[in-house]
Amino acid sequence: MMNEGLFKKDDPVLLATELTAPVVLLISKADRQPLCEKEILESIEKHIRHFCEVYMKGV
């Protein structure tokens, strides 16, 4: 996606970690606390939107 100009040029491994690590952590939390699922899904969406605002071009 960087080569296509969709994302800013940066370390792809670092960006992949920054995107996926919080999501994995939140999914793990949802597994342990199913009553918090709605809140956790909202947090995941907020995280992904923030990531895209920071790293995507033209957002």
Backbone as JSON, one array per atom type, in Angstrom:
{
  "sequence": "MMNEGLFKKDDPVLLATELTAPVVLLISKADRQPLCEKEILESIEKHIRHFCEVYMKGV",
  "N": [[0.82, -1.2, 0.0], [2.05, 1.16, 0.58], [3.74, 1.49, -1.61], [1.85, 1.93, -3.55], [1.03, 4.4, -2.88], [-0.92, 4.84, -0.99], [-0.44, 4.82, 1.72], [1.71, 6.6, 3.96], [5.25, 6.58, 3.52], [7.07, 4.45, 5.53], [8.45, 2.39, 8.13], [7.45, -0.75, 7.36], [7.1, -3.05, 8.97], [7.01, -2.03, 11.55], [4.71, -0.41, 11.32], [2.77, -2.37, 10.81], [2.82, -3.71, 13.23], [2.02, -1.65, 14.95], [-0.58, -1.33, 14.09], [-1.83, -3.86, 14.43], [-1.23, -4.93, 17.04], [-2.63, -3.53, 19.22], [-5.25, -4.25, 18.52], [-5.27, -7.05, 18.71], [-4.77, -7.27, 21.45], [-7.1, -6.06, 22.47], [-9.07, -7.82, 21.5], [-8.39, -10.08, 22.9], [-8.99, -9.17, 25.45], [-11.77, -8.94, 25.18], [-12.44, -11.6, 24.97], [-12.02, -12.42, 27.58], [-13.69, -10.76, 28.98], [-16.64, -10.76, 28.22], [-18.9, -9.14, 28.58], [-18.08, -6.63, 28.06], [-17.91, -6.32, 25.36], [-19.14, -4.58, 23.42], [-18.07, -2.05, 24.07], [-15.38, -2.62, 23.65], [-15.3, -3.24, 20.91], [-15.93, -0.72, 19.93], [-13.63, 0.61, 20.75], [-11.72, -0.66, 19.18], [-12.54, 0.13, 16.62], [-12.17, 2.91, 16.88], [-9.39, 2.97, 17.23], [-8.47, 1.96, 14.73], [-9.46, 3.9, 12.98], [-8.0, 6.13, 13.89], [-5.38, 5.27, 13.34], [-5.49, 5.19, 10.53], [-5.96, 7.91, 9.99], [-3.54, 8.99, 10.79], [-1.56, 7.66, 9.24], [-2.46, 7.22, 6.6], [-2.52, 8.59, 3.32], [-4.11, 11.55, 2.24], [-6.42, 11.41, 3.81]],
  "CA": [[0.0, 0.0, 0.0], [2.96, 2.31, 0.53], [4.19, 1.62, -3.0], [0.72, 2.46, -4.32], [0.79, 5.78, -2.45], [-2.05, 4.94, -0.07], [0.08, 5.08, 3.06], [2.99, 7.28, 4.03], [6.4, 5.68, 3.58], [7.57, 4.25, 6.88], [8.86, 1.0, 8.37], [6.23, -1.54, 7.26], [6.97, -3.97, 10.11], [6.56, -1.22, 12.67], [3.32, -0.02, 11.09], [1.93, -3.55, 11.0], [2.75, -3.94, 14.68], [1.2, -0.58, 15.54], [-1.98, -1.54, 13.74], [-2.41, -5.12, 14.9], [-1.02, -5.25, 18.45], [-3.75, -3.11, 20.08], [-6.46, -5.0, 18.17], [-5.11, -8.37, 19.32], [-4.94, -7.07, 22.89], [-8.51, -5.8, 22.76], [-9.82, -9.05, 21.26], [-8.08, -10.93, 24.06], [-9.79, -8.64, 26.56], [-13.17, -9.3, 24.92], [-12.59, -13.03, 25.31], [-12.05, -12.54, 29.04], [-14.76, -9.9, 29.53], [-17.63, -10.67, 27.15], [-19.86, -8.07, 28.83], [-17.47, -5.38, 27.57], [-17.68, -6.47, 23.92], [-19.54, -3.38, 22.69], [-17.06, -1.03, 24.36], [-14.13, -3.04, 23.04], [-15.45, -3.05, 19.47], [-15.83, 0.72, 19.69], [-12.22, 0.96, 20.9], [-11.01, -1.16, 17.99], [-12.88, 1.03, 15.52], [-11.5, 4.19, 17.13], [-7.96, 2.77, 16.98], [-8.23, 1.83, 13.3], [-9.68, 5.22, 12.38], [-6.85, 6.96, 14.25], [-4.24, 4.78, 12.56], [-5.66, 5.65, 9.15], [-5.77, 9.38, 9.96], [-2.12, 9.3, 10.98], [-0.66, 7.06, 8.26], [-2.95, 7.2, 5.21], [-2.43, 9.86, 2.6], [-5.36, 12.09, 1.74], [-7.59, 11.11, 4.66]],
  "C": [[0.87, 1.27, 0.0], [3.42, 2.56, -0.91], [3.1, 2.18, -3.9], [0.38, 3.89, -3.93], [-0.38, 5.95, -1.51], [-1.61, 5.3, 1.35], [1.4, 5.82, 2.95], [4.11, 6.25, 4.1], [6.93, 5.65, 5.01], [8.0, 2.79, 6.99], [7.61, 0.11, 8.36], [6.02, -2.52, 8.42], [6.46, -3.21, 11.32], [5.1, -0.81, 12.52], [2.38, -1.2, 11.29], [1.75, -3.86, 12.48], [1.86, -2.9, 15.35], [-0.28, -0.76, 15.24], [-2.55, -2.76, 14.45], [-2.29, -5.37, 16.39], [-2.18, -4.77, 19.34], [-5.04, -3.89, 19.78], [-6.41, -6.39, 18.8], [-5.33, -8.28, 20.83], [-6.41, -6.87, 23.25], [-9.38, -7.03, 22.51], [-9.6, -10.02, 22.42], [-8.89, -10.48, 25.28], [-11.27, -9.0, 26.39], [-13.43, -10.76, 25.24], [-12.73, -13.23, 26.81], [-13.22, -11.8, 29.67], [-15.86, -9.71, 28.48], [-18.67, -9.56, 27.36], [-19.35, -6.72, 28.32], [-17.32, -5.37, 26.05], [-18.02, -5.2, 23.14], [-18.49, -2.27, 22.86], [-15.74, -1.36, 23.65], [-14.19, -2.87, 21.52], [-15.36, -1.57, 19.09], [-14.37, 1.18, 19.8], [-11.41, 0.52, 19.7], [-11.29, -0.24, 16.81], [-12.18, 2.38, 15.67], [-10.0, 4.08, 16.83], [-7.67, 2.72, 15.48], [-8.44, 3.17, 12.59], [-8.5, 6.15, 12.66], [-5.62, 6.56, 13.44], [-4.32, 5.29, 11.12], [-5.47, 7.16, 9.03], [-4.31, 9.75, 10.04], [-1.28, 8.85, 9.79], [-1.15, 7.06, 6.83], [-2.8, 8.58, 4.6], [-3.82, 10.28, 2.16], [-6.59, 11.76, 2.56], [-8.01, 12.36, 5.39]]
}
